[in-house]
Amino acid sequence: MTDTARDEGQDAVNDSARTPVVIVDDVKVDYRVLATGKRLGAGASRLFERGRATKTVQALKGVSFIAYENESIGVIGSNGSGKSTLMRAITGLTPVTSGAVYAKSRPSLLGVGAALMNELSGERNIILGGLAMGLSRKEIESQFEEIVDFTGIRDFIDMPMRTYSSGMSARLKFAIATAKEHEILIVDEALSVGDRRFQRKSEARIRAIREAAGTVFLVSHSMRSIRDTCSRVIWIEKGVLMMDGDTDEVVKAYEKSQNS
């Protein structure tokens, strides 16, 4: 038996002992766009687009992989590579053109932006955001102080969110969204906000979610965050899955491609 065959056989044994939580099977996502590159609108806006040249853009070109329980998976690639489209397809927010996504439970995309209201205080938004995620009032009350301490914005918690900086708002959003236990959590660039101390706290929170038998996808341009947080990395480029494997190996290949 060759070393390659032996390794593949061992991988098959290891995979059979793990619990799949997300299966992405040959997923393709196409967008119709104007010839200028602008995506087609909906409703009345289409009246102004009739007769204009359109084209189809393939955002994802047959991506397949399996994510297992208790994995922290980094998702990397250059701008416009299809990372966010892939994550939205996994959550069901973006319909796939062909292929399929199977998930053990409904994936949660980090962010409760729709529930946060600029005119309300941080305190009110914690309550509103928690309720939007399905937490009870009792659960929110029991975690309120921890959420506030995590954000580091206690002095501003009674002020309306319109007075917050973008970093403060992002930290509050992260703290609210990770207050709930998630079986499958997708974090898109959230760790890039705040100072180094907050980033370390965020990474520790992600690890805690993973250790609680959750599966985490981290989309980031920060290779340091990817290396510190992820046990596996998926590299997407122009809608194609370039690599899927050990964090150091994939990150090194990606960085080499960016520098060449």
HELIX and SHEET records of a PDB file:
HELIX    1   1 ASP A    3  SER A   16  1                                  14    
HELIX    2   2 GLY A   43  PHE A   48  5                                   6    
HELIX    3   3 LYS A   83  THR A   91  1                                   9    
HELIX    4   4 GLY A  122  ALA A  132  1                                  11    
HELIX    5   5 ARG A  137  THR A  151  1                                  15    
HELIX    6   6 ARG A  154  PHE A  156  5                                   3    
HELIX    7   7 MET A  161  THR A  163  5                                   3    
HELIX    8   8 SER A  166  ALA A  177  1                                  12    
HELIX    9   9 ALA A  190  SER A  192  5                                   3    
HELIX   10  10 ARG A  196  GLU A  211  1                                  16    
HELIX   11  11 MET A  223  THR A  229  1                                   7    
HELIX   12  12 THR A  247  ASN A  259  1                                  13    
SHEET    1   A 3 THR A  54  TYR A  68  0                                        
SHEET    2   A 3 PRO A  20  LEU A  34 -1                                        
SHEET    3   A 3 SER A  98  ALA A 103 -1                                        
SHEET    1   B 6 SER A 108  LEU A 109  0                                        
SHEET    2   B 6 ILE A 184  ASP A 188  1                                        
SHEET    3   B 6 THR A 215  VAL A 219  1                                        
SHEET    4   B 6 SER A  72  ILE A  76  1                                        
SHEET    5   B 6 ARG A 232  GLU A 237  1                                        
SHEET    6   B 6 VAL A 240  ASP A 246 -1                                        
END                                                                             
